Amino acid sequence: MASLASPSESIDTNPNYIHDKEPKDDPLREDIRLLGRMLGDTLREQEGEPTFDLVENIRQTAIRFRRDQDPKARQELDRLLNQLSNKATEAVVRAFSQFSQLSNIAEDMHHNRRRRSYLLARSQPQAGSVARALDLVFSKETSSVTLGRFFDKALVSPVLTAHPTEVQRRSILDCQLAIARLLNERDRVQLTPDELSKNEEGLRTNIQILWQTRMLRSARLSVYDEIKNGLAYYHYTFLTEVPHLYAEIEDLLERRMGDKAPRVPPFLRIGSWIGGDRDGNPFVTHEVLLHAAERQSALALDFYMGEVHRIGRRLSLTDRLVDVDDALAALAEASPDRAPSRADEPYRRALIGIYARLAATSMGLGHAIRQRRPVGPAEPYIDSLELVRDLDIVIHSLEQHKSELLARGDLRRVRRAAEVFGFHLAPLDMRQHSHIHEQVVAELFERGANLKGYSDLPEAERVRCLLTEVSSPRLLRSPYLDYSELAQSELHIVETAAEIHRRFGPAALPNYVISKADGISDILEVALLLKEVGLLRAGEKPCLHVNIVPLFETIADLRGCARIMDELFSIPYYRKLVDSRNDVQEVMLGYSDSNKDGGFLAANWELYKAETELTKVFAKHKVELRLFHGRGGTVGRGGGPSYQAILAQPPGSVNGQIRITEQGEVIGSKYSDPEIGRRNLETLVAATIEATLLSHDTLGQCADEYYGVMEVLAGDALRAYRSLVYETPGFNRYFQESTPIKEIAGLNIGSRPPSRKKSDLIEDLRAIPWTFSWGVNRAMITGWYGFGTAVEMFVQREGRGDNGLGLLQKMYQAWPFLQTLLSNMDMVLAKTDMGIASRYAELVTDVELRREVFGRIQKEWELSVKWLFAVTGRTELLQDNPTLARSIRNRTPYIDPLNHLQVELLRRYRSGDATDAVTRAIQLTINGVAAGLRNSG
């Protein structure tokens, strides 16, 4: 009988996958076998031998069906699944889900293992590393002045969002992290037999805990839960690994440039939307916004106090043996510590004083002291810069008596943490839909200026009214008037934003993002709301205290964004506001809604064009452009490798500053493990350095020709996509019945409703559940649909010669944009499974509708694979990415049965068997498939 520990032995003949049986992957296979054997043992112990045999039988049958599309295997699979009791169903689902997750852990550990092996074996730094990026920069004889200018204006900011595709519970994630640590221990340390036995016992214990822990949340996440979960990643990774990365960059520059090395300011910052994003989420209130800011601040102060206490305990240096400088002596003397036992230990006394000031600061900000009480009273810090200055005094004094190792160790890292995270931890963004702003502003005009019908005014008249009020010091709002519940809620939000600025500083809440910005009035309405609470000071020299960030989301918005920004900058008063923000204007581009609106190829091309045109407009007005990329986990929502994505941006569009959303399950996969987290952050930094300081304009005189071809391809792809999704009668019914969209809405994975309105229309559905649904049913049309038709039509018109297919091949070889686009599509096509998708199609009760729509989807998939191979020259999916091919091969035998079982459960559920057991089993399969695919939404 096969073992749970051998996941891939039966699909090596699948022609869609490249095979890698290299010895370097032996440790991965050993880890998977180990974890699989332990899970199998747990399954036997907890559920019995018959359940274990059942799981194995289902797995082997599903593999035969995948490998051979064997009708007998299909019939056997149906027989096995149809006869499952509710109890057996849950055990089977949990078994496959758990093994898929354990395989993910083993893969992550192997990724770290291979990177360490690479660094040990090769003298050249790895692509995507800061060392490699700096090597390339120095090879161009870049001066220290140029590098210094880059770092002075640079901003690299991954921004955590609470978008609901993270299906894992925190309890499950913590247990998985414990398993990862134990696996890492086996890999990094030579264990004695006794230690190895204890390690295996630890692994078995945690796997047993996993098996006996509820996989699903029993209640929907609140925004408070999302805030708490988001803060966990600061403990896992950010607070320790961000300072480590800064230290690495500083050391690299010093080794290269010595005394000429530029100062590295805190340009890498982790942002957050969690608690501030109220677009479509009625549960994000002003109380929630304040709570998010308070919890972030409390975490930062708590971390500093813990680190300062720990370092102080170690710095037992006596002034009888070392000569401290005057500044350190004064810092020690100012400490409330008067213990005779430490009278000769100035560093301990100084750090005890710093701790006391941190405690006073924390209490002054309204936080409870969770660390030990200070030894005495002290003055709170005015801001984090004062803390940095005190730490600098300690570091400088250590350097004076040749204790550089102490100065460059933990002290250096906590000093950098204080500089980066301040007393606020993370810059928190606010976000709201432009339609909400319009309603609130209309009410303010009506009650405060006796102007009725603002919403009915033409755009030019709206802009005139808004500029009059934004430039005037008078307020429209009055404490003596009553306002609607909506207006009160939004005004409370901006009032709370002003309070956060007063308590925690402007860096705590620097950005206001406007969803669905499609006109100048949308930006000026937010300016007016900010003015009402003092976050915009009117007058001849106006001052804006918050960045106003328009978000352009749909295809039409992307096509019009450059014109809107050109007209906006042409308004003298707004140009003054930008001047007060150091001549930097941020623009956010939406990947999710543009894809749902126009499909994969058209959305990506419109995004590229929008960036190109924005770069020209900003150069014309001498304004620095900072792009904020609203990327999601899947390719259909802008996902894919960040390094290649940044390098594939239009020349001049990065320019040292970039923000990127990190959403849903991607946050856990990228940042729950410290080593992987630091590597992902380093990749963002390296790509930004390369995209800014190295020329990536590889097209030259071919640019116009290539852009013209892409315009044609995107147009045909757009029409093909919209013809299917928005113009096919009954398509919405097909979508509702062939995907688990309604069942996904029942998962307690996020605080935000799945639709903007109470409607089943695709137009009203949020992009996340739209993409999530197509991911779970394995059709994944959001990552490829339309490409095949577009290329087919192009080659039919132009032929296979130099003006047709040959030109596309030439474009692919020369253009990073097209390379990245097709690489991402390659990944999605490999994860797509038409055999499994066909089983979901069988849930559609209208037979003719099912045949028509699924037939079109299957034909488009075949065309997309055909023309991907023709353009790239490949003969297999993932031919150039054996690591991902291996990952998919390892996981699919455990994801496939979950899909097959989910189809059967959906059939039962929709036939009237809506018992709690069936509902829970469906949700468990959604959880398991999402966890296995890793970028499902």
Order of alpha helices (4+ residues) and beta strands (2+ residues): alpha-alpha-alpha-alpha-alpha-alpha-beta-alpha-alpha-alpha-alpha-beta-alpha-alpha-alpha-alpha-alpha-alpha-beta-alpha-alpha-alpha-beta-alpha-beta-beta-beta-alpha-alpha-beta-alpha-alpha-beta-alpha-beta-alpha-alpha-alpha-alpha-alpha-alpha-alpha-alpha-alpha-alpha-alpha-alpha-alpha
